[in-house]
Amino acid sequence: MTDSRGYEIFEAGDVRLQSGDVFPSLRLAYKTYGTLSPAKDNVILYPTSFSAQHYDTEWLIERGGALDPDRYFIIIPNLFGNGLSSSPSNTPEFAAGAPFPAITYHDAIAVQRRLLIEQFGIDKIALVYGWSMGGMQAYHWAACHPEMVERAAIVCGSARCSPYNTVFLESVKAALTADPAFRNGRFVEKPVAGLRAMGRVYAGWAMSYEFYRDEIWREAGAASLEDYLAGNWDTAFAHRDANNLLAQLAIWQNGDISRCAAFGGDLDRALGAIRARMLLMPGQTDRYFDWRDNEAELDKLVHAASRALCPIPSIHGHRAGNPMRIPADRAFINRTITGLLQS
């Protein structure tokens, strides 16, 4: 089904989630770029990151770039909770007072797989590429469906949410839910103060020590640190639905490729199931997904067709993996991903 705003909707029907709950009429919003080859061997899957919709990430899809729509058939599936796919903001049962079902990455990947098979007849993916929460989805794809994934690029992501990352997310939730609009487990109106506080917390973690020490924020045209924070972070999440943000935070915190029946919580076993060519690309100064987690994972990818750890040499912290306006980081990612696709 085509949405009036230019993307497609995959109607998944009533879906039983990992939790055992049934999500009625689950909907996956997605957009495609380029043309599927007759052999169906040019597929790139590009899942979305925290709070992002496909509009926010399609800047990386460009002619002559790594994700070139003239060469590849690129699919961006919108993660549940982002306001386009099924989310608190567009689920009638939630609006009527029912709790929003707990969704996991495993649930998301299962529906994405149905989309590829049922809608397009795709059984091989040349590359799953993802940044942040998108990178965690790419990792889940590689572990859970090794027969389908030929390459996976994990950009500023990890196989599971680390304790340090969990603490960061707790601070984000605490700032957001301290707003008086949060009542009985949900926001009853837009939490203006909570969203602003959330942005300020994000600002401290998203960028690096060096970024603030060397006043790199001046490159964005800010006259002072306060000017930078107010202009870039106070409104960073103002256009998002706060209940959607909480739903995605829960997915993020519970992210773990081994948390399923197939692996029984055994992370080494899950990593060992991966067969794809694996590129782990952390941000050198990222504080969300520390490069040392990827370093530890690398040695466990014992059956991967190839494996490489390639940190982004940047002082832009987590944002190095989504460098829309950072030319050097953008060039590094395009160059490295092009090499992976040519392997």
BELZI-V753865 format. One record per backbone hydrogen bond with DSSP energy under -0.5 kcal/mol. NH is the residue of the N-H (numbers start at 1). CO is the residue of the C=O. E is the energy in kcal/mol with one decimal. If there is no record, write none. Layout:
BEGIN
((NH	CO	E) (NH	CO	E))
END
This chain:
BEGIN
((3	1	-0.5) (3	7	-3.6) (6	3	-1.9) (8	30	-3.0) (9	1	-3.1) (10	28	-3.1) (11	9	-0.7) (12	10	-1.0) (12	26	-2.4) (13	26	-0.7) (15	13	-0.6) (15	23	-2.4) (17	15	-0.6) (17	21	-3.2) (20	17	-1.7) (23	15	-3.3) (23	21	-0.6) (24	22	-0.7) (26	13	-2.7) (26	23	-0.7) (28	10	-2.4) (29	27	-0.6) (30	8	-2.4) (31	76	-1.6) (33	74	-2.1) (35	69	-0.6) (40	37	-1.6) (44	73	-2.4) (45	127	-2.5) (46	75	-2.9) (48	77	-1.4) (52	49	-1.2) (56	53	-2.2) (57	53	-0.7) (57	54	-0.9) (58	54	-1.4) (60	57	-1.5) (61	58	-1.5) (62	60	-0.9) (62	67	-1.0) (65	62	-2.1) (67	60	-0.7) (68	66	-1.3) (69	67	-0.6) (71	68	-1.6) (72	68	-2.7) (73	42	-3.2) (74	33	-2.6) (74	72	-0.8) (75	44	-2.7) (76	31	-2.7) (77	75	-0.7) (78	29	-2.9) (78	76	-0.5) (81	86	-1.6) (82	79	-1.3) (86	27	-2.6) (90	87	-1.1) (91	87	-0.5) (91	88	-0.8) (92	90	-0.7) (94	91	-0.8) (95	91	-1.8) (96	92	-1.7) (97	94	-1.6) (98	93	-2.4) (103	101	-0.6) (108	104	-2.1) (109	105	-3.0) (110	106	-1.9) (111	107	-1.8) (112	108	-2.4) (113	109	-2.5) (114	110	-1.6) (115	111	-2.2) (116	112	-2.2) (117	113	-2.4) (118	114	-3.1) (119	114	-0.6) (119	115	-2.0) (120	115	-0.8) (120	116	-0.9) (121	117	-1.0) (122	116	-2.5) (125	148	-3.4) (126	43	-1.3) (126	124	-0.5) (127	43	-1.5) (128	151	-1.9) (129	45	-2.9) (129	127	-0.6) (130	153	-1.8) (132	155	-2.4) (134	131	-2.5) (136	132	-1.9) (137	133	-1.7) (138	134	-2.1) (139	135	-2.1) (140	136	-2.0) (141	137	-2.5) (142	138	-2.2) (143	139	-2.0) (144	140	-2.9) (145	141	-2.3) (148	145	-1.9) (149	145	-1.4) (150	125	-2.7) (150	148	-0.6) (151	125	-0.6) (152	277	-2.4) (153	128	-2.7) (154	152	-0.6) (154	279	-2.9) (155	130	-2.8) (155	153	-0.8) (156	154	-0.7) (156	281	-1.8) (161	255	-2.6) (166	162	-2.4) (167	163	-2.0) (168	164	-1.9) (169	165	-2.3) (170	166	-2.0) (171	167	-1.8) (172	168	-1.8) (173	169	-2.6) (174	170	-2.5) (175	171	-2.1) (176	172	-2.2) (177	173	-3.1) (178	174	-0.9) (179	176	-1.2) (182	179	-2.2) (183	181	-0.8) (183	186	-3.1) (186	183	-1.1) (188	181	-2.6) (188	186	-0.5) (192	190	-1.5) (195	191	-2.8) (196	192	-1.8) (197	193	-2.5) (198	194	-2.4) (199	195	-1.9) (200	196	-1.8) (201	197	-2.1) (202	198	-2.5) (203	199	-2.1) (204	200	-1.2) (205	201	-1.1) (206	202	-3.3) (207	203	-1.1) (208	315	-0.8) (212	208	-1.4) (213	209	-2.8) (214	210	-2.6) (215	212	-0.9) (216	211	-2.3) (217	211	-0.6) (218	215	-1.8) (219	216	-2.2) (220	217	-1.3) (221	218	-2.0) (222	217	-1.1) (228	224	-2.2) (229	225	-2.7) (230	226	-2.8) (231	227	-2.3) (232	228	-2.3) (233	229	-2.1) (234	229	-1.9) (236	233	-0.9) (238	235	-0.8) (240	237	-1.9) (245	241	-1.9) (246	242	-2.0) (247	243	-1.8) (248	244	-2.2) (249	245	-2.4) (250	246	-1.8) (251	247	-1.5) (252	248	-2.5) (253	249	-2.7) (254	250	-1.7) (255	252	-1.7) (257	159	-2.3) (259	256	-1.6) (260	258	-2.2) (263	260	-0.6) (264	260	-2.5) (265	258	-2.9) (266	263	-2.1) (267	265	-1.0) (270	266	-2.0) (271	267	-2.8) (272	268	-2.2) (273	269	-0.8) (273	270	-0.8) (274	271	-1.1) (277	150	-2.6) (278	276	-0.7) (278	306	-3.1) (279	152	-2.6) (280	278	-0.5) (280	308	-3.0) (281	154	-3.0) (281	279	-0.7) (284	312	-2.2) (286	283	-1.6) (287	205	-0.6) (290	288	-0.7) (293	290	-1.7) (294	290	-0.9) (295	291	-2.1) (296	292	-2.0) (297	293	-2.0) (298	294	-2.2) (299	295	-0.9) (300	297	-1.4) (301	297	-0.6) (301	298	-1.3) (302	300	-2.0) (304	301	-1.1) (305	275	-1.3) (305	276	-0.7) (306	276	-0.8) (308	278	-1.7) (310	280	-3.0) (310	308	-0.6) (312	282	-3.0) (313	311	-0.6) (314	312	-2.1) (318	206	-2.2) (319	206	-0.9) (319	316	-1.2) (320	317	-1.3) (321	318	-1.6) (322	319	-1.6) (323	320	-0.6) (324	322	-1.9) (326	323	-1.4) (330	326	-2.5) (331	327	-2.5) (332	328	-1.9) (333	329	-2.3) (334	330	-2.4) (335	331	-2.5) (336	332	-2.4) (337	333	-2.8) (338	334	-2.0) (339	335	-1.7) (340	336	-1.9) (341	337	-2.5) (342	338	-1.5) (343	339	-0.7) (343	340	-1.0))
END
